Every structure is written in C-alpha cells, then in structure tokens.
Amino acid sequence: MVRQQVDRSTPVEDVLGILQVESNVRVRYSPRCFRGVLEAHVLSPDDSIADLFEAIRGTNGPVFPPETDR
C-alpha cells in the first residue's frame, strides 16, 4: 500500500510521515511541538481549531518540529 504513495522523488520527511500513519505505532508529541506549529502559522493557543485548519490548508500538513523559515 505504501509503495503506491511514494516514489524516489518523495521527500524523506513525507515518506517518514506516510510510514508512521500507515503503521500501528502511536507517537506522542509534546505540547511544545504544537506551540511551535501555532507560532509558525502566527496563531496563539487562544485561536480556534478552525483557525489552525485554515492556516495549514495550503500546506502539505503541519511539520513537527515546525519549520523555522516562516
């Protein structure tokens, strides 16, 4: 199933994300990771979940830890 979603040009971080989602392994992220994602999208903990979805809509999804080039 995974082979159909990736090829040699798929970035490593995307491959790892796909493998994690397709596996039975649960991953725990610290609240600090989520805070970094909020800050990367100029959001605060007081913003709504809808605001978060709107902010990440045009991306390939949140990155943990967040990218710092924003």
PDB file of N, CA, C and O in Angstrom:
ATOM      1  N   MET A   1       0.822  -1.190   0.000  1.00  0.00           N
ATOM      2  CA  MET A   1       0.000   0.000   0.000  1.00  0.00           C
ATOM      3  C   MET A   1       0.869   1.259   0.000  1.00  0.00           C
ATOM      4  O   MET A   1       0.571   2.200  -0.736  1.00  0.00           O
ATOM      5  N   VAL A   2       1.930   1.303   0.801  1.00  0.00           N
ATOM      6  CA  VAL A   2       2.788   2.482   0.879  1.00  0.00           C
ATOM      7  C   VAL A   2       3.515   2.718  -0.434  1.00  0.00           C
ATOM      8  O   VAL A   2       3.704   3.868  -0.829  1.00  0.00           O
ATOM      9  N   ARG A   3       3.924   1.666  -1.118  1.00  0.00           N
ATOM     10  CA  ARG A   3       4.677   1.827  -2.371  1.00  0.00           C
ATOM     11  C   ARG A   3       3.886   2.612  -3.405  1.00  0.00           C
ATOM     12  O   ARG A   3       4.477   3.254  -4.274  1.00  0.00           O
ATOM     13  N   GLN A   4       2.573   2.572  -3.328  1.00  0.00           N
ATOM     14  CA  GLN A   4       1.757   3.307  -4.288  1.00  0.00           C
ATOM     15  C   GLN A   4       1.754   4.801  -3.991  1.00  0.00           C
ATOM     16  O   GLN A   4       1.418   5.596  -4.869  1.00  0.00           O
ATOM     17  N   GLN A   5       2.119   5.204  -2.779  1.00  0.00           N
ATOM     18  CA  GLN A   5       2.057   6.606  -2.379  1.00  0.00           C
ATOM     19  C   GLN A   5       3.381   7.333  -2.486  1.00  0.00           C
ATOM     20  O   GLN A   5       3.410   8.562  -2.430  1.00  0.00           O
ATOM     21  N   VAL A   6       4.478   6.609  -2.639  1.00  0.00           N
ATOM     22  CA  VAL A   6       5.791   7.247  -2.680  1.00  0.00           C
ATOM     23  C   VAL A   6       6.586   6.770  -3.885  1.00  0.00           C
ATOM     24  O   VAL A   6       6.349   5.688  -4.422  1.00  0.00           O
ATOM     25  N   ASP A   7       7.528   7.598  -4.294  1.00  0.00           N
ATOM     26  CA  ASP A   7       8.488   7.198  -5.315  1.00  0.00           C
ATOM     27  C   ASP A   7       9.827   7.830  -4.951  1.00  0.00           C
ATOM     28  O   ASP A   7       9.952   8.459  -3.900  1.00  0.00           O
ATOM     29  N   ARG A   8      10.805   7.671  -5.794  1.00  0.00           N
ATOM     30  CA  ARG A   8      12.151   8.161  -5.475  1.00  0.00           C
ATOM     31  C   ARG A   8      12.212   9.674  -5.278  1.00  0.00           C
ATOM     32  O   ARG A   8      13.146  10.168  -4.646  1.00  0.00           O
ATOM     33  N   SER A   9      11.253  10.411  -5.797  1.00  0.00           N
ATOM     34  CA  SER A   9      11.287  11.869  -5.662  1.00  0.00           C
ATOM     35  C   SER A   9      10.543  12.367  -4.414  1.00  0.00           C
ATOM     36  O   SER A   9      10.552  13.564  -4.130  1.00  0.00           O
ATOM     37  N   THR A  10       9.907  11.465  -3.675  1.00  0.00           N
ATOM     38  CA  THR A  10       9.178  11.860  -2.469  1.00  0.00           C
ATOM     39  C   THR A  10      10.178  12.241  -1.378  1.00  0.00           C
ATOM     40  O   THR A  10      11.075  11.458  -1.068  1.00  0.00           O
ATOM     41  N   PRO A  11      10.037  13.436  -0.791  1.00  0.00           N
ATOM     42  CA  PRO A  11      10.962  13.861   0.264  1.00  0.00           C
ATOM     43  C   PRO A  11      10.957  12.890   1.453  1.00  0.00           C
ATOM     44  O   PRO A  11       9.926  12.305   1.784  1.00  0.00           O
ATOM     45  N   VAL A  12      12.103  12.732   2.077  1.00  0.00           N
ATOM     46  CA  VAL A  12      12.263  11.790   3.184  1.00  0.00           C
ATOM     47  C   VAL A  12      11.254  12.065   4.296  1.00  0.00           C
ATOM     48  O   VAL A  12      10.659  11.131   4.834  1.00  0.00           O
ATOM     49  N   GLU A  13      11.054  13.347   4.649  1.00  0.00           N
ATOM     50  CA  GLU A  13      10.121  13.657   5.730  1.00  0.00           C
ATOM     51  C   GLU A  13       8.696  13.237   5.388  1.00  0.00           C
ATOM     52  O   GLU A  13       7.938  12.854   6.279  1.00  0.00           O
ATOM     53  N   ASP A  14       8.320  13.303   4.107  1.00  0.00           N
ATOM     54  CA  ASP A  14       6.998  12.842   3.687  1.00  0.00           C
ATOM     55  C   ASP A  14       6.900  11.325   3.770  1.00  0.00           C
ATOM     56  O   ASP A  14       5.873  10.790   4.187  1.00  0.00           O
ATOM     57  N   VAL A  15       7.966  10.626   3.374  1.00  0.00           N
ATOM     58  CA  VAL A  15       7.985   9.164   3.452  1.00  0.00           C
ATOM     59  C   VAL A  15       7.847   8.726   4.899  1.00  0.00           C
ATOM     60  O   VAL A  15       7.072   7.818   5.199  1.00  0.00           O
ATOM     61  N   LEU A  16       8.591   9.361   5.801  1.00  0.00           N
ATOM     62  CA  LEU A  16       8.503   9.003   7.215  1.00  0.00           C
ATOM     63  C   LEU A  16       7.108   9.255   7.768  1.00  0.00           C
ATOM     64  O   LEU A  16       6.598   8.449   8.545  1.00  0.00           O
ATOM     65  N   GLY A  17       6.491  10.354   7.382  1.00  0.00           N
ATOM     66  CA  GLY A  17       5.124  10.644   7.823  1.00  0.00           C
ATOM     67  C   GLY A  17       4.144   9.606   7.319  1.00  0.00           C
ATOM     68  O   GLY A  17       3.276   9.160   8.069  1.00  0.00           O
ATOM     69  N   ILE A  18       4.268   9.213   6.056  1.00  0.00           N
ATOM     70  CA  ILE A  18       3.384   8.190   5.485  1.00  0.00           C
ATOM     71  C   ILE A  18       3.580   6.862   6.206  1.00  0.00           C
ATOM     72  O   ILE A  18       2.607   6.195   6.556  1.00  0.00           O
ATOM     73  N   LEU A  19       4.831   6.477   6.429  1.00  0.00           N
ATOM     74  CA  LEU A  19       5.104   5.225   7.134  1.00  0.00           C
ATOM     75  C   LEU A  19       4.520   5.248   8.542  1.00  0.00           C
ATOM     76  O   LEU A  19       3.961   4.250   8.998  1.00  0.00           O
ATOM     77  N   GLN A  20       4.645   6.373   9.230  1.00  0.00           N
ATOM     78  CA  GLN A  20       4.107   6.468  10.590  1.00  0.00           C
ATOM     79  C   GLN A  20       2.596   6.347  10.576  1.00  0.00           C
ATOM     80  O   GLN A  20       2.030   5.645  11.414  1.00  0.00           O
ATOM     81  N   VAL A  21       1.930   7.012   9.649  1.00  0.00           N
ATOM     82  CA  VAL A  21       0.472   6.952   9.567  1.00  0.00           C
ATOM     83  C   VAL A  21      -0.003   5.534   9.227  1.00  0.00           C
ATOM     84  O   VAL A  21      -1.019   5.073   9.748  1.00  0.00           O
ATOM     85  N   GLU A  22       0.730   4.853   8.360  1.00  0.00           N
ATOM     86  CA  GLU A  22       0.347   3.510   7.928  1.00  0.00           C
ATOM     87  C   GLU A  22       0.698   2.425   8.958  1.00  0.00           C
ATOM     88  O   GLU A  22       0.221   1.294   8.860  1.00  0.00           O
ATOM     89  N   SER A  23       1.526   2.775   9.933  1.00  0.00           N
ATOM     90  CA  SER A  23       1.940   1.781  10.924  1.00  0.00           C
ATOM     91  C   SER A  23       0.944   1.739  12.080  1.00  0.00           C
ATOM     92  O   SER A  23       0.008   2.535  12.151  1.00  0.00           O
ATOM     93  N   ASN A  24       1.169   0.811  12.960  1.00  0.00           N
ATOM     94  CA  ASN A  24       0.350   0.705  14.167  1.00  0.00           C
ATOM     95  C   ASN A  24       1.013   1.381  15.355  1.00  0.00           C
ATOM     96  O   ASN A  24       0.560   1.228  16.490  1.00  0.00           O
ATOM     97  N   VAL A  25       2.087   2.131  15.102  1.00  0.00           N
ATOM     98  CA  VAL A  25       2.836   2.775  16.169  1.00  0.00           C
ATOM     99  C   VAL A  25       2.229   4.147  16.450  1.00  0.00           C
ATOM    100  O   VAL A  25       2.060   4.967  15.547  1.00  0.00           O
ATOM    101  N   ARG A  26       1.909   4.372  17.711  1.00  0.00           N
ATOM    102  CA  ARG A  26       1.398   5.679  18.116  1.00  0.00           C
ATOM    103  C   ARG A  26       2.577   6.552  18.531  1.00  0.00           C
ATOM    104  O   ARG A  26       3.517   6.068  19.161  1.00  0.00           O
ATOM    105  N   VAL A  27       2.531   7.818  18.187  1.00  0.00           N
ATOM    106  CA  VAL A  27       3.612   8.752  18.506  1.00  0.00           C
ATOM    107  C   VAL A  27       3.035   9.858  19.376  1.00  0.00           C
ATOM    108  O   VAL A  27       1.965  10.397  19.092  1.00  0.00           O
ATOM    109  N   ARG A  28       3.754  10.187  20.433  1.00  0.00           N
ATOM    110  CA  ARG A  28       3.322  11.261  21.324  1.00  0.00           C
ATOM    111  C   ARG A  28       4.182  12.490  21.042  1.00  0.00           C
ATOM    112  O   ARG A  28       5.410  12.406  21.038  1.00  0.00           O
ATOM    113  N   TYR A  29       3.534  13.627  20.808  1.00  0.00           N
ATOM    114  CA  TYR A  29       4.229  14.887  20.578  1.00  0.00           C
ATOM    115  C   TYR A  29       4.035  15.778  21.798  1.00  0.00           C
ATOM    116  O   TYR A  29       2.962  15.790  22.402  1.00  0.00           O
ATOM    117  N   SER A  30       5.048  16.503  22.149  1.00  0.00           N
ATOM    118  CA  SER A  30       4.952  17.384  23.313  1.00  0.00           C
ATOM    119  C   SER A  30       4.117  18.616  22.966  1.00  0.00           C
ATOM    120  O   SER A  30       4.016  18.993  21.799  1.00  0.00           O
ATOM    121  N   PRO A  31       3.526  19.235  23.972  1.00  0.00           N
ATOM    122  CA  PRO A  31       2.796  20.487  23.736  1.00  0.00           C
ATOM    123  C   PRO A  31       3.691  21.552  23.094  1.00  0.00           C
ATOM    124  O   PRO A  31       3.204  22.417  22.368  1.00  0.00           O
ATOM    125  N   ARG A  32       5.004  21.487  23.363  1.00  0.00           N
ATOM    126  CA  ARG A  32       5.942  22.440  22.763  1.00  0.00           C
ATOM    127  C   ARG A  32       5.924  22.342  21.245  1.00  0.00           C
ATOM    128  O   ARG A  32       6.044  23.357  20.558  1.00  0.00           O
ATOM    129  N   CYS A  33       5.776  21.124  20.709  1.00  0.00           N
ATOM    130  CA  CYS A  33       5.695  20.950  19.250  1.00  0.00           C
ATOM    131  C   CYS A  33       4.472  21.669  18.690  1.00  0.00           C
ATOM    132  O   CYS A  33       4.554  22.350  17.668  1.00  0.00           O
ATOM    133  N   PHE A  34       3.339  21.509  19.371  1.00  0.00           N
ATOM    134  CA  PHE A  34       2.116  22.161  18.899  1.00  0.00           C
ATOM    135  C   PHE A  34       2.226  23.680  19.021  1.00  0.00           C
ATOM    136  O   PHE A  34       1.759  24.414  18.149  1.00  0.00           O
ATOM    137  N   ARG A  35       2.838  24.140  20.095  1.00  0.00           N
ATOM    138  CA  ARG A  35       3.024  25.586  20.247  1.00  0.00           C
ATOM    139  C   ARG A  35       3.882  26.125  19.104  1.00  0.00           C
ATOM    140  O   ARG A  35       3.599  27.199  18.574  1.00  0.00           O
ATOM    141  N   GLY A  36       4.925  25.392  18.721  1.00  0.00           N
ATOM    142  CA  GLY A  36       5.777  25.803  17.606  1.00  0.00           C
ATOM    143  C   GLY A  36       5.010  25.876  16.298  1.00  0.00           C
ATOM    144  O   GLY A  36       5.223  26.788  15.499  1.00  0.00           O
ATOM    145  N   VAL A  37       4.114  24.915  16.076  1.00  0.00           N
ATOM    146  CA  VAL A  37       3.288  24.934  14.862  1.00  0.00           C
ATOM    147  C   VAL A  37       2.371  26.154  14.883  1.00  0.00           C
ATOM    148  O   VAL A  37       2.216  26.831  13.867  1.00  0.00           O
ATOM    149  N   LEU A  38       1.765  26.436  16.031  1.00  0.00           N
ATOM    150  CA  LEU A  38       0.908  27.622  16.139  1.00  0.00           C
ATOM    151  C   LEU A  38       1.702  28.887  15.838  1.00  0.00           C
ATOM    152  O   LEU A  38       1.248  29.743  15.080  1.00  0.00           O
ATOM    153  N   GLU A  39       2.882  29.004  16.429  1.00  0.00           N
ATOM    154  CA  GLU A  39       3.709  30.188  16.206  1.00  0.00           C
ATOM    155  C   GLU A  39       4.163  30.287  14.752  1.00  0.00           C
ATOM    156  O   GLU A  39       4.226  31.386  14.200  1.00  0.00           O
ATOM    157  N   ALA A  40       4.478  29.158  14.128  1.00  0.00           N
ATOM    158  CA  ALA A  40       4.913  29.169  12.728  1.00  0.00           C
ATOM    159  C   ALA A  40       3.813  29.679  11.803  1.00  0.00           C
ATOM    160  O   ALA A  40       4.094  30.199  10.723  1.00  0.00           O
ATOM    161  N   HIS A  41       2.555  29.526  12.230  1.00  0.00           N
ATOM    162  CA  HIS A  41       1.421  29.976  11.411  1.00  0.00           C
ATOM    163  C   HIS A  41       0.768  31.231  11.996  1.00  0.00           C
ATOM    164  O   HIS A  41      -0.368  31.569  11.664  1.00  0.00           O
ATOM    165  N   VAL A  42       1.513  31.916  12.877  1.00  0.00           N
ATOM    166  CA  VAL A  42       1.078  33.164  13.509  1.00  0.00           C
ATOM    167  C   VAL A  42      -0.282  32.965  14.195  1.00  0.00           C
ATOM    168  O   VAL A  42      -1.205  33.763  14.028  1.00  0.00           O
ATOM    169  N   LEU A  43      -0.373  31.887  14.964  1.00  0.00           N
ATOM    170  CA  LEU A  43      -1.562  31.595  15.757  1.00  0.00           C
ATOM    171  C   LEU A  43      -1.151  31.526  17.220  1.00  0.00           C
ATOM    172  O   LEU A  43       0.026  31.355  17.536  1.00  0.00           O
ATOM    173  N   SER A  44      -2.118  31.658  18.097  1.00  0.00           N
ATOM    174  CA  SER A  44      -1.850  31.525  19.529  1.00  0.00           C
ATOM    175  C   SER A  44      -2.744  30.413  20.076  1.00  0.00           C
ATOM    176  O   SER A  44      -3.675  29.979  19.398  1.00  0.00           O
ATOM    177  N   PRO A  45      -2.472  29.950  21.291  1.00  0.00           N
ATOM    178  CA  PRO A  45      -3.344  28.925  21.871  1.00  0.00           C
ATOM    179  C   PRO A  45      -4.798  29.390  22.009  1.00  0.00           C
ATOM    180  O   PRO A  45      -5.697  28.567  22.185  1.00  0.00           O
ATOM    181  N   ASP A  46      -5.028  30.692  21.932  1.00  0.00           N
ATOM    182  CA  ASP A  46      -6.391  31.209  22.031  1.00  0.00           C
ATOM    183  C   ASP A  46      -7.166  31.136  20.719  1.00  0.00           C
ATOM    184  O   ASP A  46      -8.386  31.301  20.716  1.00  0.00           O
ATOM    185  N   ASP A  47      -6.470  30.889  19.591  1.00  0.00           N
ATOM    186  CA  ASP A  47      -7.163  30.757  18.307  1.00  0.00           C
ATOM    187  C   ASP A  47      -7.924  29.436  18.271  1.00  0.00           C
ATOM    188  O   ASP A  47      -7.633  28.519  19.038  1.00  0.00           O
ATOM    189  N   SER A  48      -8.892  29.351  17.380  1.00  0.00           N
ATOM    190  CA  SER A  48      -9.728  28.158  17.300  1.00  0.00           C
ATOM    191  C   SER A  48      -9.074  27.069  16.451  1.00  0.00           C
ATOM    192  O   SER A  48      -8.123  27.323  15.713  1.00  0.00           O
ATOM    193  N   ILE A  49      -9.595  25.878  16.570  1.00  0.00           N
ATOM    194  CA  ILE A  49      -9.140  24.776  15.722  1.00  0.00           C
ATOM    195  C   ILE A  49      -9.428  25.109  14.266  1.00  0.00           C
ATOM    196  O   ILE A  49      -8.643  24.757  13.385  1.00  0.00           O
ATOM    197  N   ALA A  50     -10.535  25.780  14.002  1.00  0.00           N
ATOM    198  CA  ALA A  50     -10.858  26.200  12.634  1.00  0.00           C
ATOM    199  C   ALA A  50      -9.781  27.145  12.099  1.00  0.00           C
ATOM    200  O   ALA A  50      -9.425  27.078  10.922  1.00  0.00           O
ATOM    201  N   ASP A  51      -9.263  28.026  12.961  1.00  0.00           N
ATOM    202  CA  ASP A  51      -8.181  28.925  12.543  1.00  0.00           C
ATOM    203  C   ASP A  51      -6.936  28.127  12.167  1.00  0.00           C
ATOM    204  O   ASP A  51      -6.258  28.451  11.192  1.00  0.00           O
ATOM    205  N   LEU A  52      -6.635  27.081  12.943  1.00  0.00           N
ATOM    206  CA  LEU A  52      -5.478  26.235  12.635  1.00  0.00           C
ATOM    207  C   LEU A  52      -5.668  25.545  11.295  1.00  0.00           C
ATOM    208  O   LEU A  52      -4.757  25.546  10.467  1.00  0.00           O
ATOM    209  N   PHE A  53      -6.832  24.957  11.069  1.00  0.00           N
ATOM    210  CA  PHE A  53      -7.087  24.287   9.797  1.00  0.00           C
ATOM    211  C   PHE A  53      -6.998  25.261   8.628  1.00  0.00           C
ATOM    212  O   PHE A  53      -6.483  24.909   7.566  1.00  0.00           O
ATOM    213  N   GLU A  54      -7.486  26.459   8.809  1.00  0.00           N
ATOM    214  CA  GLU A  54      -7.400  27.472   7.753  1.00  0.00           C
ATOM    215  C   GLU A  54      -5.930  27.827   7.479  1.00  0.00           C
ATOM    216  O   GLU A  54      -5.540  28.000   6.325  1.00  0.00           O
ATOM    217  N   ALA A  55      -5.130  27.935   8.524  1.00  0.00           N
ATOM    218  CA  ALA A  55      -3.724  28.301   8.363  1.00  0.00           C
ATOM    219  C   ALA A  55      -2.926  27.223   7.645  1.00  0.00           C
ATOM    220  O   ALA A  55      -2.016  27.541   6.880  1.00  0.00           O
ATOM    221  N   ILE A  56      -3.251  25.954   7.876  1.00  0.00           N
ATOM    222  CA  ILE A  56      -2.469  24.877   7.264  1.00  0.00           C
ATOM    223  C   ILE A  56      -3.103  24.330   5.990  1.00  0.00           C
ATOM    224  O   ILE A  56      -2.567  23.407   5.376  1.00  0.00           O
ATOM    225  N   ARG A  57      -4.227  24.886   5.596  1.00  0.00           N
ATOM    226  CA  ARG A  57      -4.946  24.393   4.415  1.00  0.00           C
ATOM    227  C   ARG A  57      -4.073  24.350   3.173  1.00  0.00           C
ATOM    228  O   ARG A  57      -4.112  23.366   2.434  1.00  0.00           O
ATOM    229  N   GLY A  58      -3.294  25.378   2.924  1.00  0.00           N
ATOM    230  CA  GLY A  58      -2.481  25.453   1.714  1.00  0.00           C
ATOM    231  C   GLY A  58      -1.136  24.762   1.819  1.00  0.00           C
ATOM    232  O   GLY A  58      -0.327  24.841   0.895  1.00  0.00           O
ATOM    233  N   THR A  59      -0.885  24.084   2.932  1.00  0.00           N
ATOM    234  CA  THR A  59       0.382  23.391   3.117  1.00  0.00           C
ATOM    235  C   THR A  59       0.169  21.896   2.936  1.00  0.00           C
ATOM    236  O   THR A  59      -0.952  21.439   2.715  1.00  0.00           O
ATOM    237  N   ASN A  60       1.250  21.145   3.031  1.00  0.00           N
ATOM    238  CA  ASN A  60       1.149  19.684   2.978  1.00  0.00           C
ATOM    239  C   ASN A  60       0.879  19.096   4.350  1.00  0.00           C
ATOM    240  O   ASN A  60       0.940  17.879   4.525  1.00  0.00           O
ATOM    241  N   GLY A  61       0.584  19.938   5.321  1.00  0.00           N
ATOM    242  CA  GLY A  61       0.330  19.500   6.683  1.00  0.00           C
ATOM    243  C   GLY A  61       1.355  20.070   7.637  1.00  0.00           C
ATOM    244  O   GLY A  61       2.415  20.532   7.215  1.00  0.00           O
ATOM    245  N   PRO A  62       1.044  20.041   8.927  1.00  0.00           N
ATOM    246  CA  PRO A  62       1.988  20.575   9.904  1.00  0.00           C
ATOM    247  C   PRO A  62       3.249  19.721   9.974  1.00  0.00           C
ATOM    248  O   PRO A  62       3.216  18.512   9.748  1.00  0.00           O
ATOM    249  N   VAL A  63       4.343  20.368  10.288  1.00  0.00           N
ATOM    250  CA  VAL A  63       5.640  19.692  10.399  1.00  0.00           C
ATOM    251  C   VAL A  63       6.067  19.750  11.862  1.00  0.00           C
ATOM    252  O   VAL A  63       6.044  20.813  12.483  1.00  0.00           O
ATOM    253  N   PHE A  64       6.456  18.603  12.405  1.00  0.00           N
ATOM    254  CA  PHE A  64       6.931  18.521  13.777  1.00  0.00           C
ATOM    255  C   PHE A  64       8.381  18.102  13.803  1.00  0.00           C
ATOM    256  O   PHE A  64       8.693  17.048  13.247  1.00  0.00           O
ATOM    257  N   PRO A  65       9.293  18.843  14.404  1.00  0.00           N
ATOM    258  CA  PRO A  65       9.101  20.205  14.853  1.00  0.00           C
ATOM    259  C   PRO A  65       8.862  21.127  13.664  1.00  0.00           C
ATOM    260  O   PRO A  65       9.250  20.799  12.542  1.00  0.00           O
ATOM    261  N   PRO A  66       8.233  22.263  13.890  1.00  0.00           N
ATOM    262  CA  PRO A  66       7.871  23.149  12.780  1.00  0.00           C
ATOM    263  C   PRO A  66       9.076  23.697  12.051  1.00  0.00           C
ATOM    264  O   PRO A  66      10.164  23.831  12.612  1.00  0.00           O
ATOM    265  N   GLU A  67       8.859  24.007  10.798  1.00  0.00           N
ATOM    266  CA  GLU A  67       9.908  24.656  10.003  1.00  0.00           C
ATOM    267  C   GLU A  67      10.111  26.061  10.540  1.00  0.00           C
ATOM    268  O   GLU A  67       9.153  26.709  10.962  1.00  0.00           O
ATOM    269  N   THR A  68      11.321  26.528  10.529  1.00  0.00           N
ATOM    270  CA  THR A  68      11.620  27.829  11.128  1.00  0.00           C
ATOM    271  C   THR A  68      11.821  28.935  10.102  1.00  0.00           C
ATOM    272  O   THR A  68      12.194  30.047  10.476  1.00  0.00           O
ATOM    273  N   ASP A  69      11.588  28.667   8.831  1.00  0.00           N
ATOM    274  CA  ASP A  69      11.836  29.683   7.798  1.00  0.00           C
ATOM    275  C   ASP A  69      10.645  30.571   7.550  1.00  0.00           C
ATOM    276  O   ASP A  69      10.640  31.306   6.563  1.00  0.00           O
ATOM    277  N   ARG A  70       9.640  30.542   8.389  1.00  0.00           N
ATOM    278  CA  ARG A  70       8.447  31.393   8.206  1.00  0.00           C
ATOM    279  C   ARG A  70       8.649  32.723   8.867  1.00  0.00           C
ATOM    280  O   ARG A  70       7.761  33.575   8.824  1.00  0.00           O
TER     281      ARG A  70
END
